[in-house]
Amino acid sequence: MANPTIEELQNNEKYELVAELEHRQIKEFVMNQITTESKFIKGFMIYQGIMILVGLFFATRPIVLAMRGNTEPLFYLLGAVAFTFTLLIIIHELLHLLALKITGAPRIKIGGYLKKFIFYAEADRHVLNREQFSLVALTPLVVVKVITLTGIILTISEPAFYFWMFVMSAHSLFCAGDIGMLAFFDRFPDSKVYTYDVQEEKRSYFFREK
C-alpha cells in the first residue's frame, strides 16, 4: 500500500500533525527522545555504554604500548581518529542517501551544521513510513558494524586491530542521533506514523494516522 501524499497528510482529517523539527534543532530533538523511558532507548543506552568502555580501553592500550616501545598500534589508532572524524562522516551520510534511494526518494541532499557537529541527509518532500524510516536510520549502524567486526576478526592479532576497534566504538556514538529520531516513532506504537522533509524550510514534519 502506497504512503499518503503530503497533501493527504495535511488536508485529510484522518491524519494529525504530531511534530515539526527545524533541522538546526536536531540535537535538542534527539535529546528529548533519548531521555524517554522506552525499552528501545534503554537497550541502546546499554549498548552505547558498552561501546564507550570498549573504545576507551582500546584507545588507551596503544598509548601504553607506545610508552613501552611498540608504536605501531598507536599509529593505527591515530589513523582511526583521523578517518573517523573525516571520511567516516561522509560514508555515514552516503549510507543514509543509499537507503533513501532504496525507498524511492527522487531528491536527496546531504547537509550539516559544522559548529554543532550535526550532519544529515534529507529527501525533499518524500513521505516515509515507519518501516522505511527504520531502514534509513539503521543502515549506517548495521553496515559499518558488519564491516568493522569483519576487520576486527581478520586483524585480531595485528596492530590494525586497534583501527577497527576505535572506528566501531566511535561510530556507535555517531548513530545516537539516528536512534533518537527513530525512537520518536515509538511514542505512537499503535499508530501509523509518516514523516517528510521540506528542503527550503529546513524542516521535517511528522504525522500520525488517528
C-alpha positions in Angstrom: 0.0 0.0 0.0 1.4 3.4 -1.0 2.2 6.1 1.5 -0.2 9.0 1.7 0.8 12.1 -0.2 1.8 15.3 1.6 -1.5 16.9 0.5 -3.4 14.0 2.1 -1.4 14.2 5.3 -2.1 18.0 5.5 -5.7 18.1 4.5 -7.3 14.8 5.5 -8.9 14.6 8.9 -7.6 11.0 9.1 -4.1 12.4 9.9 -2.8 14.8 12.5 0.5 16.7 12.8 2.4 15.5 15.9 5.7 17.2 15.5 7.7 19.7 13.5 11.5 19.6 13.5 13.7 22.5 12.5 16.9 20.9 11.3 19.0 23.3 13.4 17.3 21.9 16.4 18.0 18.2 15.6 20.3 17.8 18.6 17.7 19.1 21.0 15.0 17.0 19.4 17.2 13.9 19.7 18.0 14.6 23.4 14.2 14.8 24.1 13.8 11.3 22.6 16.8 9.6 24.2 15.7 10.7 27.7 12.4 8.8 27.4 11.8 5.5 29.4 11.2 3.3 26.3 12.8 -0.2 26.2 14.2 0.7 22.8 16.1 3.6 24.2 17.2 1.8 27.4 18.6 -1.0 25.2 20.5 1.4 23.0 21.9 3.3 26.0 23.3 0.0 27.4 24.8 -0.8 24.0 26.3 2.7 24.0 27.8 2.3 27.4 29.5 -0.9 26.3 30.9 0.7 23.2 32.2 3.7 25.2 34.0 1.4 27.7 35.4 -0.8 24.8 36.5 2.3 22.9 38.3 3.8 26.0 40.1 0.6 26.7 41.3 0.0 23.2 42.2 3.7 22.7 44.3 3.7 25.9 46.2 0.4 25.2 48.1 1.6 22.2 49.4 4.6 24.2 50.6 2.2 26.9 52.3 0.0 24.3 53.9 3.1 22.7 55.4 4.0 26.1 56.9 0.5 26.2 58.5 1.0 22.7 55.8 -0.5 20.4 54.5 2.4 18.5 52.7 0.6 15.6 49.4 0.2 17.4 49.4 3.9 18.2 49.9 4.7 14.5 46.8 2.7 13.6 44.9 4.4 16.5 45.8 7.9 15.2 44.8 6.8 11.7 41.4 5.7 13.1 40.8 9.0 14.8 41.6 10.9 11.6 39.4 8.6 9.5 36.5 8.6 11.9 36.2 12.4 12.1 36.6 12.9 8.3 35.8 10.2 5.8 33.6 8.1 8.1 31.2 11.1 8.5 30.8 11.2 4.7 30.4 7.4 4.5 27.7 7.5 7.2 25.7 10.1 5.3 26.2 8.4 2.0 24.7 5.2 3.5 21.7 7.2 4.6 21.5 8.5 1.0 21.6 5.0 -0.4 18.8 3.9 1.9 16.7 6.9 0.9 17.3 6.0 -2.7 16.0 2.5 -2.0 12.8 3.9 -0.6 12.3 5.8 -3.9 13.3 9.3 -2.9 13.9 11.4 -6.0 15.7 14.4 -4.5 18.2 14.0 -1.7 20.6 16.5 -0.1 23.3 16.0 2.4 23.7 18.9 4.8 25.0 19.9 8.2 25.9 22.5 10.8 29.6 22.2 11.4 29.6 24.3 14.6 27.1 21.9 16.2 28.8 18.9 14.6 25.4 17.9 13.1 25.1 16.2 9.7 22.0 14.9 7.9 20.6 13.5 4.7 17.2 14.9 3.7 14.8 13.7 1.0 12.8 16.7 -0.2 9.0 16.2 0.1 9.4 12.4 0.1 7.0 10.7 2.6 8.5 7.8 4.7 6.5 5.4 6.8 7.8 3.8 10.0 9.5 0.8 8.2 11.1 3.0 5.6 12.4 5.4 8.2 13.8 2.5 10.2 15.8 1.4 7.1 17.2 4.9 6.6 18.1 5.3 10.2 19.7 1.9 10.8 21.6 1.3 7.5 24.8 3.2 8.6 24.8 1.5 12.0 24.4 -2.0 10.6 26.7 -1.7 7.5 29.6 -0.1 9.5 29.1 -2.6 12.3 29.4 -5.5 9.9 32.5 -4.1 8.2 34.3 -3.2 11.4 33.6 -6.5 13.0 34.9 -8.2 9.9 38.1 -6.1 10.2 38.4 -6.9 13.9 38.2 -10.6 13.3 40.7 -10.5 10.4 43.3 -8.4 12.3 42.7 -9.6 15.9 46.4 -10.4 16.3 47.7 -7.5 14.3 48.2 -3.7 15.1 45.4 -2.8 12.6 43.0 -4.4 15.1 43.1 -1.0 17.0 42.0 0.8 13.9 38.8 -1.2 13.6 38.1 -1.2 17.3 38.2 2.6 17.5 36.1 3.1 14.4 33.5 0.6 15.6 33.2 2.2 19.0 33.2 5.8 17.8 30.7 5.2 15.0 28.2 3.9 17.5 28.2 7.4 19.1 27.5 8.9 15.6 24.4 6.7 15.5 22.8 8.2 18.6 21.0 10.8 16.5 19.6 8.2 14.2 18.4 6.2 17.1 16.9 9.2 18.8 15.0 10.1 15.6 13.8 6.5 15.3 12.7 6.5 18.9 10.1 9.2 18.1 8.1 6.6 16.2 7.9 4.5 19.4 5.8 7.2 21.0 3.0 6.0 18.8 3.1 2.2 18.9 -0.5 1.7 17.8 -0.5 4.3 15.0 0.9 4.6 11.5 3.4 7.4 11.5 4.7 9.3 8.5 7.4 11.9 8.0 8.8 14.1 5.2 11.4 16.9 4.8 10.9 20.2 3.2 14.3 21.3 1.9 13.6 25.1 1.5 12.2 25.3 5.0 14.9 23.1 6.5 12.2 21.3 8.5 10.8 17.8 8.9 7.1 17.0 9.7 5.7 14.0 11.5 2.1 12.9 11.1 0.2 10.0 12.6 -3.0 8.3 11.5 -5.7 8.9 14.0 
